[in-house]
Amino acid sequence: MDLALPTGPLAEASLALARTTEAAPIADHSVRSFLFARLLAVREGSVEDDAYDEGLLFAACVLHDLGLGTQAAGRARFEVEGADLAAAVLTEHGVPAADVDRVWEAIALHACVGIADRRGLLTYLTHQGVFLDIGRVTVLEAAAVAPVHAAYPRPAGDTSVRDAIIAHASRSEGAAPPFSISAELLRQRRAGA
């Protein structure tokens, strides 16, 4: 299992931004999401696909929860705010507009079950990596997952992502539109679930 993370100015800026604006468990979730996405890409043979770009995959996965960090305004869904913040980072680093748009879409749709897997390889892998980490997808063997959890452990009983989504959703109606994951988690919290 390759645990090495991409290097270079964009990768380093992406990781630094996640680590300085998100809670540590959320930033680690983002790194695990990338490692799982890459592992899935290798398993499925996607790394040979012309659409596979590890640098963009790293940016999409590592930046996918920026909307839960300190830079998010709380006026729109966390997925969209995170996508907007990530697009600004990629643009600052000279990433072509078409690739910025691909990363924006991957982040904005990362929580959209049934949609993300139809929007191209980058969006599919980002979604799958995120859902592999939260345990909603289990297509990888335990032996493949164990080294990732050893390198980037998840605290037992960690609810940091859920709590951050609820906190963000509480900030405005626009942050928790009806039928979104944010609105549902906020509803559950208010109902005492």
Sequence and secondary structure as in RCSB ss.txt:
>XXXX:A:sequence
MDLALPTGPLAEASLALARTTEAAPIADHSVRSFLFARLLAVREGSVEDDAYDEGLLFAACVLHDLGLGTQAAGR
ARFEVEGADLAAAVLTEHGVPAADVDRVWEAIALHACVGIADRRGLLTYLTHQGVFLDIGRVTVLEAAAVAPVHA
AYPRPAGDTSVRDAIIAHASRSEGAAPPFSISAELLRQRRAGA
>XXXX:A:secstr
       SHHHHHHHHHHHHHS HHHHHHHHHHHHHHHHHHHHHTGGGSTT  HHHHHHHHHTTTGGGSTT  SS
S HHHHHHHHHHHHHHHTT  HHHHHHHHHHHHTTT TTTGGGS HHHHHHHHHHHHHTTS   S HHHHHHHHH
HS   TT  HHHHHHHHHHTT GGGS TTSHHHHHHHHHHTT 
